[in-house]
Amino acid sequence: MRWPETRAICPCQGRPLPLIDKYSVRRADGWNRPSATNFLLCGSTEANEYPFRSSHQEVGMPMVLDRLVKMSSFAGERTLQWVSNAVETTLFAENFDVSEQTPYEIVVQGGLMTVRYYPPLAEAEIPVGEETMPVATQRHAVPILLVPPLAADPLNFDLLPNRSLVRFLLAKGFKVYLVDFGSPKTRHADYGLADYAARMLPDAIAAVRAHHGARPLSLVGYCMGGLFALVYQGWARDGDIRNIVTIASPIDSKAVGVAGGLVEAMQVPTRLIRRLTPFRIDKIDAKRLMMPGWMASNIFKLTNPVGVLQGYLDLLMNLWDREYLLENRTVARWFNDMHAYPGGIVKDFLVRVGLDNALAKGRIELGDGQASDFSAITCPYLAIAGKKDQIVTLDAARKVMDVVPAADKQFAEAPGGHAGVFAGSRAPVTTWTITADWLALRSAA
């Protein structure tokens, strides 16, 4: 038996291959693209990457059988890896968590709140994504206090060894602190905006100043953490707050995605209820309004259901790959292991921040005769928002430019959604670089 006239030679192994299936295409220049049959005969990935030249030499069946055996063995090994990793991620999930690898010291711990200090890096360079970044030898005079949101664990500030805002800022020469607001329990149900912005955050700032030995510092807050920073400054009028940076922090509740439409639609019913009935959300027992962590996590995921489904499909397809799992499972912990919202903060955000849209008006009541007035915020201010953020839209974040009168203020847009703008794969070259460069110009002694 002779093979058909059109033949191919494998460029990776130098073996002649017959073009024996109907999907092979003979081109006028004498070159042919490999078919599925050719790939089976060759077994090299290069067979899919290079053209083949025609030949009249023959190939025997033993090589085909050899390739089938090797492919079966490879598939079996990958299946074992898939099953092994599936069992391990279920029973020993901590083995795949590589967050919070940067060493830190506890400066103060009291009640829910903890303040961390991150010592200077010992390395000369650090990994950032697929690249490396040199560690600065000179230090900026003004330290940074990172302020996280409530539901999300602070791990998102030190997410991965090669994607850590903490390590990035340390490498840029900043002295870095972080306040951890802890995980609220039922006994903390009454904690509201005043407790976080006018009690715990001031205590954290005092601890940082005592540890650092000087008063000037910058506040960098993500999402609700950015709101806490603004509310604090509008309340305290702290002349030693050198700079404030907020990332994906909502100001105009009417522009907050789908929720903004609901807030707008509730304006008339809310006014009627307040006028005609004694019902007030403020009067509801805070324990009844406490939002458990699992609920906060699911609400967040519902903002992007297609992305969540795609994430699960990607996980199933790559469960055999341990390197992939280390990153995937670590990032998943950010969204899966959220903390509860105290009922007090839920009430404040439903009524004052949401229905009353107080932040967009530049003044919010904190109770007991106290208030935060954004007109008192005169320090340099940078607000960053995600271009594709469906939770805190650009309009919801940009409104802050109308209510903060600082002479030195800037609004910046960065790629990504609500999570991506802060800690996505592109954040180091966008949001983090914008933040570090802006602060560097304003952090001299």
N, C-alpha and C positions, 0 to 999 in steps of 0.2 A: 504493500500500500504506500502511496506517495501523498504527502501533505499538499494542500492547495498551493497555488503559485505564490500567493502573498504570504510572506513569513516575517518574523520579527526577531531581533537579537536583543537580549536584556542588557542594557548598558551598565548595570550594577554588578552583574555576575559573568557577563560575556557569553551566556548560554543562548543558543538559538531557540526561539519560541514560535510555534505555529499559530497563525491567526485563524482559529477554527470555528469562531462563532460569527453570527450574522451581524453583530454590532461593531465589528472592526471596520474601519474606514480607510481605504487606500487613497492617499492624496497624490496630486499630480507630481509633487517633488520627490516621491518615493518614500516618504516618511508616514508612519502610521501611529495613531494614538493607541495606548494599551487598553484592552478590554478586561472585563472581569475574569475571563478565562486565562488571559495572559498573566494577570496578577496572581492567580492561583498557581500557575505553573512556575512563576518566578519567586513569589513570596516576599518580595522586597518592596518597601514603601517607595523606593526610588522609581519603581516601575509605574507608579502613578504620577510621577513628576517629570519624566523625560520622554521624548518621542522614540519610537523604535524604527530601525531600518530593516527593510525586507531581506529575507534570506531563504535558502533552499534546504537548510539543514533540518534534521528531525529531532524530536524530543521523545523519550520513552515514558511509559506510565510509572515506573518506579519513582521518578521525581515528583509526580503528581501526588502519589500516595504519601511520600515523605513530607510534602508540604501540608497535606491534610492532617497527618499525625501531629506536626508541630503546631498547627493552628488549633487543633483540639486541645493540646496540652496548654497552650497559652490561654484559651478560653476557660479551661478548668482552673488554672491558677488564679485568674481574675475573679472567677466565681467564688473561690475560697476566700480571697481577700475581701470581696463584697460581703459575704456572710459573716466573716470574722469581725469586720469593722461595724457591721450592723449590730451585732451582739454587744460589742464593746461600747459603742456610743449609747446603747440603751442601759447597760448595767454600770458603766464607769465613764459617765459623760465628762467628768473632771479631767480625764486623760487627754481630752481634746480642747481644753480651755487654755489658751496662751495669752490671755489678757493680763493686764496689771503686772508686767514683768519688771517695770522700772522700780528700783528700791526707793523707799520713802521712810520718813520718821514721823511719829505722831507728836504733833506740837501740843495739842490740847484735846481732851475728850470729855464731854459732859452731856448727859442725856442722849438725845438722838445725834447730836452734832459731833463731828470729828474734823480736825484740821490736820492736813498732811503737809510735810515739807519734803521736796525732792532735792537731794544733794546734787552737786555738779556731776556730770558724766565723767567717767574715768577713761572712756574710749577717745581716740583721736578722730574717729568718724563713726557715723551710725547709718544703718540701712534705712532708706526712705523709699518705699515702693520697690522698684527694681534697681534703683540707683543707690549711691552712697552720698552722704552729706558730711562735710567737715564740721568738727565741733569747735566753736569759737573759743578763743583763749581769753578774750576780754569780756567782762560782765557789765551789763547795764545797771545803772544805779537804782532804778525803780523796779521793785518786784511785782509779780503778777499773782493775783488770787483768782483761781478758776472757780466759777460758780455753776454747778450742774443743775438741771431741772429735777423735779421731785421724783417722778415715776422711773426715769431711766437711771440705772446704776452708774456711778462715776467711772466705771470701767470704760465707758466710751471715750474718755479723755486719754486713756492709755490702752487702746483697744488691741493692737497687735505690735509685736516687736518692730515691724517695719512700717507701721501706720499708727503712730502715737503722737498726739498733740503735745503731751507732756515732754516727751523726748525731743520733739522738734523745737519747742521753745527753749529747752535747756541747751540744745545745740546752737541756738541763735544767741546765747549769752544771757538769757534771762534767769532770774531767781524765781522759782515756781512753787506756789502753794496751791492747795485745793481744799475746799470745804465740802465735806460729805454730810448731807442732811439725814442720812440713815434711812431705816425702813420703819415707817410709822405702824404702830399697833392700835388696837381699839382704845387704849388709854390715852392715845394722842389724837383722838377723833376731833377735838375742839380746835386743833391747831389751824390757824388761818393765815392770811397774807401778812398780818402784823407780826405774827410769831416768827415767820421766816425772814421777812425783810427788815423788821424793826427790832428784833430781839436776837435771833440766832446769827444772822449775817453780821450785825455789829459786834457780837462776841467773837466771831471768827476774825474780823478785821482787827480787833484789839489784840488777839493772840498773834496774828501775823506781825503786827507792829512791834510787839514785845520781843518776838523771836528775831526779827530782822534788825531791830535797834534803831529804826527810823520810821517816820510816819507816812511819807508819800508812798502810794501804791496804785496799781492799775487793776481794774476789775474786768474780767473777761467771762461773759455768761452765755450759755447756750439755751435757747428756747425760754422756758420759764425762769431759768437761772438769770438770763438777761433782764427779765422783768424785775426780778428781785434786786438786781444791781441798780436799775433805774429808780425803783420805788424807794430803795434805801437812800439814794442820793437826794431825791426830791424831799424826803422826810428829814434826813440828818443835815443836809447842806454842808457836807464834810469838805472843808477847804483843802484837805490833804489827799483827796482822791484825784490823782494826777490825770488818769484817762479811764474811759469806759468803752468796752467793745461788746456789742451784742450780736449774736448769730442766730438767725431764724426766730426772733422774738416777736410775738404778735402784739400789735397795739390797737388796730382798728378791728373790733370783733365782727363788724358787718362785712368785712372783706376776707374773713377766714374761711375760704372754700365753701363747701356745702353748709357748714355750720353758720357761716355768715348769712346765708339766705334764711336759715331758720331764725336767727336772731332778728333779722329785719321783719320777718313775718310775725314774730311774737310781740312786736312793739305795741300794737293796738290792744291785743288781748291783755297784755301786762298792765297797761294803763287802766283798763276797765276793771281788772281784778283788784288793783291797788285802790281804786276809787270806790268800788262798790262792795268789797268784801274785806274781812279782817285777815284773810289768809296772807301769810308772808313766808317766803322760803327761809328767811333768816330765823324764823321761830321753830323750824323743824329741828328735832334732836340731831346733832351732828353725827351720832353713831349710825343713824339710819341712812345718811348720805355718804358714808365712807365708801370709797370705790376700791375694791380689792385689786391686787396687782394683776391677776389673770384677766380681769375685765379691762383694765387699762391697756394691757398687751393686745387683746383682741380688737379693741376699738382702734388702736393704732394700725393694726394689720388690715382692717376693713377699709382704710383710706386708700389702699392699693391692692385689691384682691387678686388682680391679674399677676402682679409682681410676686405676691405670696405663693400663688399656684406655680408660677414658673420656678420659684426658688425650690419648692418641694420636688419638682420634676428634675431640676438640675442635681439636687442631692441624690436622688435615686440613680441617676445616670453616672454619678461620680463617686458613689459610696465605696468603691474599691480603692480610691486614691486617698491615702492618708494625709498627704500634704494639703490637698483640697479640703479635707475634713477639718484640719486644724483651724483654717481660716473660717470656713463656713460655720462650724459649731461655735466658735468664739463670737462671731458677729451675731449669730442667732441668739446667744445668751442675752445680748443687749435688748432684743425685742421680746424674748420669751420670759425673762426673769425680772419683770418690772416690779417696782414697789407700789404700795397702796397710796391713794390720795386720802388725806384726812378729810372728814366731813366738813370741817371749817373752811378749808381751802376750796372745796367743791362749791360751798355756798358763795364764797367771795367771787369765784370765777363765773358762776352762773348768774349772779345778780349784778355785782359791781363791774366786773370786767366784761361780762357778756351782755346782759339785757340793758344795763345802764351805759355801757361803752365808755366807762369813765376814763380809761387810759387815753383814748382818742381825744378826749376833752382836756387832757393834761393835768387832771387832778383826781385823786382817788382817796376816799375816806378809809381810815384804818381802824376806826372805833376809839372809844374813850376820848373823843375830842381831838384825835390825831389825824393828820392827813399827809399825803405826799403830793407835792406840787412840782410838776416837771419844769415849771418856769424857773426853778431854783438850780437847775442843772446847767452849769456854765463851763464845766471842764471839757477838754477835747473829747469828742464822741464819734465813734465809728459804728455804723449799723451795716450788717451783711445779711443778705437774703438769698435763698435759692431760686434760680430761674424756673425750676419745675416743681417747686414746693406746693403741694396741694393742701397742706395743713395750714402753714403760715405763708400765704401768697405774698407776692411782691408788694401789692397794694396794702396788705395788712401790716407789713413791716415798715414800708416807706412812710406811713403816716407819722411816725415818730419825728421825722424832720420838721413837721409843722408844730410840734408841741415842745420840743427841746430847743431853747434859744441859744445854745452854745455858739460862739463865734467860729470856732474850729470844729466843724462837724462834716461828716461825709457818709454817703449811702453808696454801698457797693453791691453789685449783683455777681453771683458766682454760680457755676454749674451745679446741678443736682437737686434732689428733692429734699425733704425735711431731714432725713438722716444723712444722705449723700453730701449735702453742702457742708456738713460739719465733719464727717469722718469717712467719706467715701474714698475710693481709690484716687480720685483727682483732687481731693481736698488739700493735700500737702502743697501742690503747685498753684492752688487757687486761694481758697479761704485762709489757710494757715500762713501762706506767704504774704497775702494782703495784710493780715493781722500783725505778723511779726515786723514787717517793714514799716507799717504805720506806727506801731508802738516804739520801734527803735528810734524814730525821729523825735519822740516825745518822752523819752525815758532817761534823759541826762540828769546829773545831780543838780 
